[in-house]
């Protein structure tokens, strides 16, 4: 009976880990899809991203249910308890990434076909690629048990902040140069901010994953380089 109980416990933990992996894969798909839809004015793809958010929400609910049931039945301690609680926290951040990707997708129709200057499209795409790499890497590195890589990934969020500040300034410049750009650039500004916030949620996941793996917390004063509050548009 004891052997069966341990095996069942391992299976419960494995199911939670698989749900985190599935949510990570879906988060990457949604972020990539939302960005592609935005840059290509692809309304059909944007709608698929919006629809995928319901799947993300369902997976988070399933993970929460499994985690609560596991705590009640198995009363995990030490490493196992960190695994369960950390998974709940990571799932919350992955669900928020899905929400932010959905928000980007919902603005695709408002931006329109001719509203994004080519130079700005490149800047948004460059920022989105940085974010997507982070989203895809964080769950992979957690699954691989690579605490050092998670610490580095957490610090790499600074690159996204710097890129966001650059995009923010470009958008303000386009808006000042031609008032006809204001509506589209306002939507793009929200999209860029959503990408920056996705990076913040990846950072949270990396911190929680690091704690699950090591039992220690990363330093609280992580790098943060969002300077948009002090930005002055280029003349």
Buried (B, 14 or more C-beta within 10 A) or exposed (E): EEEEEEEEBEEBBEBBBEBBBBBBBBBBBBBBBBBBBBBBBBEEBBBBBBEBBEBBEEBBEBBBEBBEEBBEEBEBEEEBBBBBBBBBBBBBBBBBBBBBBBBBBBBBEEBEEEBBBEEBBEBBEEBBEBBBBBBBBBBBBBBEEBBEBBBEBBBBBBBBBBBBBBBBBBBBBBBBEEEEBEBBBBBBBBBBBBBBBBBBBBBBBBBBBBBBBBEEEBEEEBEEEBBBEEEEBEE
